[in-house]
Amino acid sequence: MNDARVLVVDDSAAMRALFSDVLEQQRNVTVIGTAANADEARDQIAQLKPNVVTLDVEMPGMSGIEFLEELMATNPLPVVMLSSLTQSGTETSLKAYALGAVECFPKPLKATPEQFAKTVGKLGKIVLAAANSNVKAQKSSHRESRHSEVQFTWNGHYLAMATSMGGIDALTQMLGDFPAECPPTVIVLQSEPALVDTFINRMAGELKCKIAMAKDGAALTPGMIHIAADPEKHVVFEPGSPPRLRMVQRDPVDGARPSATLLFGTMARAGVPSVGAILTGMGGDGAKGLRLLRDAGSRTFVEDPATATVGETPAAAVAANAAEKILSLDELSVALVASCNQG
């Protein structure tokens, strides 16, 4: 694993000092410089050669989004966006992901000291993961579905996926391939709930199938994607005709809530025909559960750690021998739909 050499870019001197101090407390993370605007950042990047940049969205002159677009077009680097705008789950954050930001991190502007410490404590781990991420050049947020002419008839398999860091961009690319009567799908997405709300609202206008935030009692039927992102509740699979989702309040499982391992495990115990997948992400949530699914006879897929935006979670799944197949994101999209298709 590479150490993180970070350039902190923020127009506020107080914020530069705060985030620099937070990051310096993380093992294997070093702040090598700071910048107050895009011009300073451009010079510092050329001189200091950081392998991660934290970038404020709101800056005088060239905005953070504009500088991100320039950076990804000319000198792609792992970028973590830092702004109050990311906290409210705005279109700005989704644009940052589309342009190539590895993660969008909320500035805890209105928080108790305890909440503040908990929030910023995550930043060091995120930056370290970003330093070891696979940065892609600027990509279009819209692309034509490859399955527009493929006849799809659901074969009775339920689909469950898990993703976290880098996941919104991966899902934006993948879900466009899902047919109108897609398999009943549950996705554990570890991200800011407000940002997930904005993501769902945008995707609802672009997908052929339906998409919504996971709710207690929701029936798992074809044509619907359920996104579980509530950090206060797990999502589990309840057998029945049709099966339903249950949102349960329990302690985190291996530090995660909602826990993909818990979701996968309840599906494995139910013995229903299932397909499981793990995409880009930080940490190891879902690896144990995906192994349970595989042992129960389900088909299991993992995004290739070598090409995933953040390969930590896929690598954990591979190490747990949970993957029937290891595929690129494009290959994975095709395989998941095919595994749930009678055709």
N, C-alpha and C positions, 0 to 999 in steps of 0.2 A: 504493500500500500504506500502510495506517495504521500509525503508530508504536504500540508497546504501552505502555500506562500501567498498571502492575501493582500490585495489592494482594496482599501475601504474608500468608497466614493460617496460623499454626502455633503450637501451645502451647509449643514449645521455643524459648527465646531464641536458642540456638545455631543451630538450624535456620533461624530467621528471618534471622539474620545471614548464614549460609552461602548460602542461596538468593538473598538480596538481592544479595550480592556477585557470585555467578555471573551473575545476570540483568543486572546493571549493566555487565558486560563485553561483552554482546551489543549490537551496533549497532542503533539504533532501538528499544531497550527501556529504559524508565525505571521504577524502583520508586518509586511515589509515596507508599507507606505500608505499614505492617505492623500486624497484629492478632494477639492471643494467643488469642482465642476468638470465638464467634459474635456475642456482644453488641458487642464492639469492632469486629468486621468490619462489622456492620450499620451502625454509626455512621460508620465510615470510608467505606463505599460511598456513603452519602448525602452526605457532605461532600466527598469527593475525586473522585467519579465515575470510577473506573477503567474501562478497557475489557477487562481480564482480571483474574481472581482465581485465585491458586494457593491450594489449600485442603487442609489436612491432614485425613485421614480420622478419626484418633483425637484428640479434644480433650475436655477436661473440660466438663461441662454438656451443652449441645447438641452432638452429634457432627457431624463434617464432612458425613456423609451426610444427616443431618437438616437441616442448614443449606443444603445443596445443594438439597434438595427444596423448602425454603421459598423460596430464591432464584429457582429456576426457575419457581415458581408465581406469584411476586409481582413480580420484577424480573429477568428472564432476562439473564444475562451469560455470556460465555465463561468456563468454569471448567476448570482443569487440576488434577486431584486429585494430591496428593503424599503418599505413605504407604508404609511397609513392607508394608502389606496389599496394595497393588497389585502388589508384586513377586512374591508367591506365587501370583498368579492366582486370587484368591478370588472368591466370589460377591459380595463387597462391591464389587469393581471393576466387575463386570457391572451391578450395581444402579446404580452411579454413571453408567455410560454410558446406562442406560435412563432415568435421571432427567434427562439432558441434558448431562453432562460432555463436553467436547470431547476430552479425553485423560486417561488415568491414567498417572502417571509414578512409577517406583519410587525410593524413597530408597535410595541405595547404602550400606546400613548395614554390610555385610560385604564389603569390596572392597579390593583393593590400591590404592595411590595412583594407579597407571596406569589401572586399571579405573574408579576414582572419577572421575578427570578426564575420561575418555571418556564416562561416563554423564551427568554433570552438564553436560558441554559441549553435549549435545543440548537441554537445557532451554530455552535462550534462543531457539533456532529454533522450538521447539514453542510457546512463549508468543507469539512474533511471529505465527506462523500462526494461533494461537487468536484474537489480536486482530483478524484479518481473516476470521474464520469466520462462518458463518451460524447463529446460535443459535436453536434451536426451543424452544417452550414444552414443558413436561413432556408426555411421551407414554407410552402404554401399551406395555409390552414384549410384549404378546400381542394379536394381532388375527386375525380369521378370514381364511383363505386365499381369494383371489379365484378360484383355479383349482380349487376343490373339485369342481366339476361339469363341468370342461372335459376332454374326452377327449384323452389325449396318446399319440401314437405317435412314437417317435424317428425323425427323418429322416436320421440318419447324421452330423449336425454335432456336432463336439466344442466344448465351451464353456470358455473361459478368461477369468478376471477378475483384476483387480488393485486393491488398496485398501490404505490405511494409516491415517492419522489420521482418526478418525471411522468407520472401516470396520466395527468390530464392531457398532455400532448399525445401520449401513446393512444389513449382512448379516443381522442379526436380523430386520429388517423384510422383506427381500427373499426370503430362502430359505424362509420359510413358504409362499410361493406355488409352490414347486417340487413337481411331482407325484411320486408314489412311484417311477415309472420315468423319472426326470429324465434329461436328456442327461448323458453323461460330463462331469464338470465339475472343473476345476482352478482354485483360487483362491490367488493370492499375497497373503498378508496380513502386512503389516509391523507386528508388535506383539510384546509380550513373550510368549515361548513358553509360559510357565506360565499366563498369562492365556488364551492361545489354547486350551490344554488344557481349562481350565475352560469356556470358550465351547463347545468341541466337545462336551464331556460334557453340557452343558445342552441344546444344540440336538439332540443325538442322541435325547433323550426327547421332543422337540417336533415334529420334521420327519416328513413322510411318507416321504422318501427316507433313505438312509444317509449319514453324514458321518464322516470320519476324518482324522487327520493324514497328510499325504502320505508315502509310504514308497517306497524304491527298489524298482523292479520291479512296482509296483502296476499292475494291468491297468485300462485305461480302459473301463469297461462302463456301460451304463445303470443308473440308480438309485443312483449313488454320487457324492458330492462329496468331493474331496481338498483339504485345506487345507495349503499350503506356508508354513511360518513359521520354519523352522530358520535362524537367522542365520549358521550356519556352512556351509550348503549351498545351492546353486542347485537348482532343479527344471527339467528339460527334458523334451521330448516325444520319444519313441522310436517310430518307425513300426513297425507289425506287425499281426498279427491275433490278438488285439486289440493296439492300441498300448499302450505302457507308459510310466510315469514313471521317470525316472532322477534320482537325487540325486547331484550332482557337487560336488566341492570345488574351487572356483576362486576367484580374487580377485573382489572386488565389481565389478559392472559399473555404471559411472557412480555409484559410491558405494553401490549397493544389493546386498544379498544376503539372501534370494533375490531375483533380478532378474526382474521381469515382462517387461522387454524381451527377456531371454534366452529365457524361456518362449515368448512370442509369436513370436520369431524362429525358434525350432526348429519351431514349428507351421507357420509360413509356408513354411519350406524343405521340410517334409515334403509339402506340397501337399494336405493332407487338408481336407475340408469343415470349416470352423471358424467360430465366432462369438466375437468378442473384445469385452471391455468394461473400461472404467476407471471406478472409483467415486471417492468422496471420498478425499483424501489430500494429504500434504505432499511437496514435491519433484516431480521429473519422471520417476521411474521408470515405464517402460511406454509412454511416449509414442512413442518411436522404434519399439518393437516392434509397437505397434498399427498404426502406419503401414505396417510391413512386411506385416502381415496384410491390411490394406486393399488394398495394392498387389498382393497375391497373389490377390485376388478374394474374400476373406472378408467377412462382414458385421461391421461394427464400430460400437460404441455408446459414448457417453461421458455420464456424469451431468452435468447442466447445472451449470457452475461457479457460476452465480448462486444456485443453491439447494442445492448440495452443502454438507455441514457444513464441509469445508475444500476450497476450490476450486482449490488450486495444481496438483495433478496433472491434474484434468480440463482446466484451462486450458492446460496444457502440451500435452496431447493435441490440443486444438482448434487450438492454434498450429501444431502439426506436421501439420495437415490429416489427422489419423488417424481422424476421426469421420465415419462415414456419417450418423449421426443423433445429435443432442444432446437428451437427454430428462431429465425429472425422475425421481427414484428410483422412484416408483410406475409411471410410464410405462415405465421401463427394465425393471422386473421383468416386466411383461407382454410387452414386445418380445423379451426374451431367450428366454423359454419358447416364444413363438410362432415364433421363428426356427429353433427346433430341433424343431418339431412338424410332422408330415405333414399334420395337419388344417387 
